[in-house]
Amino acid sequence: MYAGRVVEHQPAHGLFADPRHPLVMRRGRAVETGPTTRVLDTPADPYTRLLLSSVPQDGWDPAETVRLRAELAEL
């Protein structure tokens, strides 16, 4: 089972993440970052595509999530 999590915090030394550029992490490693619209509309990383396909919405097809999970396991 995969789960997504949004963590918002204020790092030390006054360094702040830009909310307009999300960072997708997998197993402690950054796999994708960029403008929010690009990351959400045309994700480049297979893990980001899997996370987005896991969110139920109108027209949601769970078979697509299963396919992406299998694709990711092959990498």
N, C-alpha and C positions, 0 to 999 in steps of 0.2 A: 504494500500500500504506500502510495506517495502522498505527501502532504506539503502544502505550500505555507509559508509563514512570512509575514511582513514584520520586520523588527525595526523600530525607529528608536534611535538613541542619539545622544549628543556626545560625540567623541571628545577626548581631552584636547587641550591646546587650541580650542576654537576652530577645529576643522569640521566642516559640516558636509554631509552628502547632499547632492542636488536632487530633490524629489522628481525633477524632470528627466533624470537619467537613472532608471532602476538598474540594480545589479542582481543578476540571477546567479546563485551559487549552487554547486552540486559537490557533495563530499568535501566541503571546506575549500573549494576552488571556484574562483569566478569563471563562469562559462559564457556570460553574455552581459553586455551593458550597452546603453545607447539611449537616444531619445525615447520617451515613453511610447509615443505613437508607433515608432518603428519596431520596438521590442514586442508590443502587443499585437500589431497588425501583420508584421512579417518577421517573425522570430527566425534567427539564423541557426541557433543551436537546437539539436534534437531534444535536449532536456527541457528547454523553454517551451518548445512545441508540445511536449508531453504535459507539462504543468497547465498550459492554457487549454488543452483538450480535455482536461480532467474537471473543468468547471462546467456544471450543468447550466444550460441556457436553451433558448428556443432553437429547435433544430439539432440539439445535441445528439451525437451518435456515440455511445460508449464503445462500439466496435473500433472506432478510430483511436480511442485511448489505448485499447488492447493492442492494436497494430503498432502504435508508436512505442509502447512499452517493450514489445518484442524487438522492434528495430533498435532501440536504445541498448537492449541487452546484448545485441550482436556487436556493438562498438567496443 
